[in-house]
Amino acid sequence: MMKKGFLCLILIYPFSCVYAMQHQTISMANSIYDVIQVEQLSKLELFLKNPKTNRYYQKFSMLQKALPTCAKLNFAMNAGMYHSDFQPVGLYIEKSKQLKEINETTGFGNFFMQPNGVVAWNSKQAIIKTTAEYKKQEFNAVYATQSGPMLVYKGKINSQFLADSTSLKIRNGVGIKDNQLYFVISQQAVNFYQFAQFFKQQLKIDNALYLDGSISSLYVADTRRNDQNFNLGPIVAEVAKTNCRD
């Protein structure tokens, strides 16, 4: 197991501290996870379509190309489930505009496994709530994406997960602690229980939401990781605009 914490040091495994995010690689129970801790919510955005072309980005490289020359893509990850035409399955808010309404229907698949939930944020606050809780809360979301199921809810692992499940996939999700978001992707195939256990036991996170599996993808500029195997729907990204004029 690696050293806990998110200090800007280089120990056994490399990780970086740049701008508003910190990247660490953590080993637990013979599996390795990449953890991106976002400290400044104002730098975190959601992306779906290029406003100039109205085409879905699908790839991190296409998002990077669409950014102004003064901006730098530091981190990106797939951010919620989507249909074959890349439209989000559930709630999607980008720059305070709701592009897809909240989805409360029943169905088959991970998105509909209960409880599912929403991760939302503005420049001051982030939340991860079940879909039912989010509907009741009047949160001023600048960005929001709905997915499912909840991995950890109020400190407890989702009761539908089986510790000995043989459904193993590369998975990614997001948790919240101290108003900071932790985006996690496994390097090896793991089951739901193992993935949820990482959030609860290793990161000490009480609320965490599953984002997807199999197509899970990560971009980290400092390590030059740029997963390109899959075409993606919603993308969450930290973009540095220190030299841009607003």
Secondary structure as GFF3:
##gff-version 3
##sequence-region A 1 246
A	DSSP	beta_strand	16	18	.	.	.	ID=ss1
A	DSSP	beta_strand	21	28	.	.	.	ID=ss2
A	DSSP	beta_strand	31	38	.	.	.	ID=ss3
A	DSSP	three_ten_helix	41	43	.	.	.	ID=ss4
A	DSSP	beta_strand	44	47	.	.	.	ID=ss5
A	DSSP	beta_strand	49	50	.	.	.	ID=ss6
A	DSSP	beta_strand	55	56	.	.	.	ID=ss7
A	DSSP	alpha_helix	60	66	.	.	.	ID=ss8
A	DSSP	beta_strand	72	78	.	.	.	ID=ss9
A	DSSP	beta_strand	92	94	.	.	.	ID=ss10
A	DSSP	beta_strand	97	100	.	.	.	ID=ss11
A	DSSP	three_ten_helix	110	112	.	.	.	ID=ss12
A	DSSP	beta_strand	117	121	.	.	.	ID=ss13
A	DSSP	beta_strand	126	130	.	.	.	ID=ss14
A	DSSP	alpha_helix	131	136	.	.	.	ID=ss15
A	DSSP	beta_strand	143	147	.	.	.	ID=ss16
A	DSSP	beta_strand	150	153	.	.	.	ID=ss17
A	DSSP	beta_strand	156	157	.	.	.	ID=ss18
A	DSSP	beta_strand	171	177	.	.	.	ID=ss19
A	DSSP	beta_strand	180	186	.	.	.	ID=ss20
A	DSSP	alpha_helix	192	197	.	.	.	ID=ss21
A	DSSP	pi_helix	198	202	.	.	.	ID=ss22
A	DSSP	beta_strand	207	213	.	.	.	ID=ss23
A	DSSP	beta_strand	218	220	.	.	.	ID=ss24
A	DSSP	beta_strand	225	226	.	.	.	ID=ss25
A	DSSP	beta_strand	235	240	.	.	.	ID=ss26
###
